Amino acid sequence: MEAKPCILILSNTNTKPQSLLKLISKSTSIDEDSPGKVKCNWFIDSKYYTADVCLMGLERDFERSEDFNGRVEALIVHVDTNRKTGLKDLSAWDKIYQDCDPEVKLLVANYCNEDTKITKEKAIEWCLEKGYEFIELYPTCINDDNIASNFEEKVGVERIIEALYSHTWSNLKMKSQHKKGTLNNECPKEMNREKLDGSISDDSCDDFTELFSQLQTMRESLNSLPSTQRKQCAEQMVTAFWKAIGGDEEELSDS
């Protein structure tokens, strides 16, 4: 049987990895391979493709082959923000970080606010340095004073699932009504060219897709800026999105 691509979940918290496995897969069928190692199958059925992957959770490292390391296509690290050394404690997984270099890397906390030992700014700083996206499972508040308020933004486990669905899995199978190029080079149905009077070219679709894929990272960066700079950056982002769908920058200045 062909080995499946893997989503690896690491936890240095009192919350066991199987909790995240159940939240993501919506399954209660979790297998325990060995003490501290659990897994389950997860069938991804998106609008454009299907993929059969393995969700695996670890409480400690184990002897891994190069083949296993190569199959890790997403990494989810669960951090305890109520522990002052929470971010430093993640160094216990350094060997896995070095051996596995997946495209999707998520740092997950139950929540992060002014009362937690690790501030959101520190968590985001860690993520920017190491190339992760920061996600709170149970955010205490959502900041509407930024560009993300113009979109239906997912949070918590739904954002984790959205990030995983956005990955191009090595064993994905495109649905018959969509070409494989849809994931990378074509606009989704919601961006119907006829609705936009044919003004979007293939290049602008590529630009829009690239911008939209970076929206979460841009949002996190905006949150750390002073309000004046945040407004200026938000205006620049609006302009970039407008131009990406074929709009004229002068139209924005005239409105």
C-alpha positions in Angstrom: 0.0 0.0 0.0 1.4 3.4 -1.0 2.4 5.6 2.0 0.2 8.6 2.5 1.4 12.2 2.9 1.4 13.2 6.6 0.2 16.0 8.7 2.4 15.9 11.9 1.1 17.4 15.1 3.5 18.1 17.9 2.5 19.2 21.4 4.4 20.5 24.4 1.2 21.3 26.3 -1.0 19.4 28.7 -3.4 19.0 25.8 -2.7 15.7 24.0 -2.2 15.7 20.2 -5.2 13.4 19.8 -7.4 16.4 20.8 -6.3 18.3 17.7 -6.6 15.2 15.6 -10.2 14.8 16.6 -11.0 18.5 16.0 -9.4 18.5 12.5 -10.6 15.1 11.3 -14.0 15.2 13.0 -13.3 11.5 13.9 -13.2 9.6 17.1 -11.3 6.7 15.5 -7.8 7.4 16.7 -5.2 4.6 16.7 -2.3 4.5 19.2 0.7 3.1 17.4 2.9 3.3 20.5 3.0 5.3 23.7 3.0 9.0 22.8 2.2 8.3 19.1 -1.3 8.5 17.7 -2.7 8.7 14.2 -5.8 8.6 12.0 -6.7 8.7 8.4 -8.3 11.9 7.0 -10.0 12.1 3.6 -10.0 15.6 2.3 -12.9 16.3 0.0 -12.6 19.9 -1.3 -14.4 21.7 -4.0 -11.6 21.0 -6.5 -9.9 17.9 -5.4 -9.7 14.9 -3.0 -6.7 13.6 -1.0 -6.2 10.8 1.4 -3.7 11.8 4.1 -2.5 10.7 7.6 -2.9 12.8 10.7 -0.2 11.9 13.2 0.3 13.2 16.7 3.5 13.0 18.8 4.3 13.7 22.4 7.9 12.7 21.9 10.2 12.1 18.9 10.8 8.6 17.5 13.3 7.1 15.1 12.2 8.4 11.7 13.3 7.3 8.2 14.1 9.7 5.4 10.9 8.4 3.6 8.8 9.4 6.6 10.4 12.8 6.9 9.7 13.4 3.2 6.0 12.5 3.6 5.5 15.2 6.2 3.7 17.9 4.1 2.2 19.9 7.0 3.4 20.6 10.5 1.2 21.8 13.4 2.9 22.8 16.6 0.8 23.2 19.7 2.3 25.8 22.2 1.2 26.5 25.8 0.9 30.3 26.0 0.3 30.1 29.8 3.8 28.8 30.3 6.5 31.5 30.3 9.0 29.1 28.6 6.4 27.8 26.1 8.2 29.0 23.0 11.6 28.0 24.3 10.2 24.5 25.2 9.5 24.0 21.5 13.2 23.6 20.9 12.7 20.0 22.1 11.4 19.3 18.6 14.4 20.9 16.8 15.4 17.6 15.3 12.0 17.2 13.6 12.1 20.9 12.4 15.5 20.2 10.8 14.6 16.9 9.2 11.1 17.9 8.0 10.6 21.1 6.0 6.9 21.1 5.0 5.2 23.8 3.1 2.4 24.2 5.7 3.6 25.2 9.1 1.2 26.3 11.8 1.8 27.4 15.4 -1.4 26.8 17.4 -2.3 28.0 20.9 -5.6 27.5 22.7 -5.7 31.3 23.2 -3.4 34.3 23.5 -4.2 37.6 25.2 -2.9 40.2 27.7 -3.2 37.7 30.6 -1.2 34.8 29.0 2.5 34.4 29.8 3.3 34.6 26.1 1.9 37.6 24.3 0.5 37.5 20.9 3.3 39.8 19.7 5.9 37.3 20.9 4.1 34.4 19.3 3.8 36.2 16.0 7.5 37.3 16.2 8.4 33.6 16.6 6.3 32.7 13.6 7.7 35.4 11.3 11.2 34.3 12.2 10.5 30.6 11.5 8.0 30.8 8.7 4.9 29.7 10.6 1.3 31.0 10.7 -0.1 31.7 14.2 -3.6 30.4 15.0 -5.6 30.6 18.2 -8.1 27.7 18.7 -10.4 29.8 20.9 -9.6 33.5 20.2 -11.0 35.8 22.9 -11.6 38.6 20.5 -11.2 39.4 16.8 -9.8 42.7 15.7 -12.0 44.3 13.1 -9.9 47.3 12.6 -8.0 45.9 9.6 -8.4 44.8 6.1 -9.4 41.3 7.1 -12.8 42.7 8.2 -13.7 42.9 4.5 -13.5 39.1 4.1 -15.2 36.2 5.7 -12.2 35.2 7.8 -12.1 31.8 9.4 -10.6 31.4 12.9 -9.7 28.5 15.2 -9.8 25.0 13.9 -11.7 26.1 10.8 -8.7 28.2 9.8 -6.4 25.2 10.4 -8.6 23.1 8.1 -8.7 25.9 5.5 -4.8 26.1 5.5 -4.6 22.4 5.1 -7.2 22.4 2.3 -5.1 25.1 0.5 -2.1 22.9 0.2 -1.4 21.0 -3.0 -1.1 17.4 -1.6 1.3 15.1 -3.5 -1.5 12.4 -3.9 -4.4 14.7 -4.7 -6.9 13.7 -7.3 -8.6 16.5 -9.2 -12.4 16.3 -9.6 -13.5 15.8 -13.2 -15.2 19.2 -13.5 -12.0 21.1 -12.7 -8.6 21.1 -14.4 -5.5 20.7 -12.2 -4.5 24.3 -13.1 -7.5 25.6 -11.1 -5.4 25.3 -7.9 -2.6 27.5 -9.1 -3.4 29.3 -12.3 -7.1 29.8 -12.7 -9.7 31.8 -10.8 -12.2 29.9 -8.7 -15.8 29.9 -9.8 -16.7 32.7 -7.4 -14.4 35.0 -9.4 -16.5 34.5 -12.6 -14.9 36.4 -15.5 -18.4 37.2 -16.9 -19.4 38.9 -13.7 -16.3 41.1 -14.0 -17.0 42.0 -17.6 -14.1 40.0 -18.8 -11.6 42.4 -17.3 -9.5 39.7 -15.5 -6.7 38.2 -17.5 -4.8 35.0 -16.5 -2.0 37.1 -15.1 -4.3 39.0 -12.9 -5.9 35.8 -11.6 -2.4 34.6 -10.7 -1.8 37.9 -8.8 -5.1 37.7 -7.0 -4.6 34.1 -5.9 -1.1 34.9 -4.7 -2.3 37.9 -2.7 -5.2 36.0 -1.2 -3.0 33.1 -0.1 -0.9 35.6 1.9 -3.8 37.4 3.5 -3.6 35.7 6.9 0.2 36.4 7.2 -0.5 40.1 6.2 -3.2 40.3 8.7 -0.9 39.1 11.5 1.7 41.7 10.5 -0.9 44.5 10.4 -2.0 43.7 14.0 1.5 44.5 15.3 1.6 48.0 13.7 0.5 51.3 15.2 -3.0 52.4 14.1 -1.7 55.0 11.6 0.7 52.7 9.9 -1.9 49.9 9.9 -4.4 52.1 8.1 -1.7 53.1 5.5 -0.7 49.5 4.9 -4.4 48.4 4.7 -5.0 51.1 2.0 -2.0 49.7 0.1 -3.3 46.2 0.3 -6.8 47.3 -0.9 -5.0 48.9 -3.9 -3.0 45.8 -4.6 -6.2 43.6 -4.5 -8.1 46.1 -6.7 -5.3 46.1 -9.4 -5.0 42.3 -9.2 -8.7 41.9 -10.4 -8.1 44.3 -13.2 -9.2 47.6 -11.6 -7.6 51.0 -12.3 -5.8 52.6 -9.5 -7.3 56.0 -10.5 -10.8 54.7 -9.9 -9.9 54.3 -6.2 -8.6 57.8 -5.9 -11.7 59.1 -7.6 -14.1 57.3 -5.2 
